[in-house]
Amino acid sequence: MAEMAFSPSDIPAVALQNDLFLRAARGEQVERPPVWLMRQAGRILPQYRQLRANFPDFKAFVKTPEAAAEATVQPVDELGVDAAIVFSDILVVPEAMGLDYEMVEAKGPKFPEVITGAASVEALQSGAEAAGRLDYVYEALRVSKRALNGRVPLIGFAGAPWTILAYMVEGGGSKTFSKARGLLYSDPLLAHQLLQKITDTTIEYLQGQVQAGADLIQLFDSWAGELPPQHYRAFAVPYLRQIAEALPAVLKTVFAKGAWFALEDLAELPVQVIGLDWNTPAAFARARVGQGKVLQGNLDPCCLYGSTGTIVAATEEMIRQFGPNHIVNLGHGVYPDTPLSGVRVFVETVQEYRYAATAQE
């Protein structure tokens, strides 16, 4: 891997005051499930909006480690969640590989140039060379780690290779992802070449995150559900496996949105946690992954628009359905206009919950 401007010894060795999240991720007995939220650092927090106003665009914000670290820690201060996740974006990887992106307000990401054929794949940088351009993320992790000072664990993350390919070929979000999906049929060899370059870069990138202090790594396969099962098995799972096997000493979560059909395949990966979207029932998932994996999720994010009673009832029922070996989260990222009061009720409901002794035996 490209030489970093720091070493693991630069990270202060501070005992965790709240290790509930890591104990649960390891499948250990815990008194209650831990709770954090995907996209917990964001527009639901007024202090985030104030911080964001200091930057001309989203990318400038992400590339300022001190600001990214502040956004990382804000949900811990404001909500008391059991884990922080570094403030960044999955699209920093294709940018580091040489495919720039723009973040268009209220519309999402856009790539001015996209992958169009073998020449554009060949032109991409990959592996250590590309990951070496992501020093600002590693520094954000280091600053976050110091600021947390052992309060809670710190999550690092990256996009799964198929999802990154989808953005690089499609040029942004899509209702059909017909260009990216079509590539798997029209030129599967080129698709595999691109996926391998993304995978090589992601491995180096995540190794850098672990060196910078990440306690657990989450892979986001946001567009997993766009693929038919045979294509997910051929074009997604092998690359997830490569990444997981390259990080044997760190806890890992895979969140493959919409991939209910691939749960058996995901269960065979060397990861500890499988994240679920809100359309996947707990019993359905447990029957397919077995008892050896921790499940994460999966309250419908729209539940947080409901009344206090609605949120409490739905959250407690979700916890009961999952039982032990569960990390509480939403089934997707928290939406920007979600009431902060609803998020508080959700987090506090989990924190007040206690497993019955028999449920943990």
Secondary structure, DSSP 8 states (H G I E B T S, - for coil): ----SS-GGGS-----S--HHHHHHTT---SS--B--TT-SSTTSHHHHHHHTTSSSHHHHHT-HHHHHHHHHHHHHHH--S-EE----TTHHHHHHT---EEETTTEEE-SS---SHHHHHT---HHHHHTT-HHHHHHHHHHHHHHTTSS-EEEEEE-HHHHHHHHHHSB--SS-HHHHHHHHH-HHHHHHHHHHHHHHHHHHHHHHHHTT-SEEEEEETTGGGS-HHHHHHHTHHHHHHHHHH-TTSEEEEEETT-GGGHHHHHTSS-SEEE--TTS-HHHHHHHH-TTSEEEEEE-GGGGGS-HHHHHHHHHHHHHHH-SSEEEEESS---TT--HHHHHHHHHHHHH----GGGG-
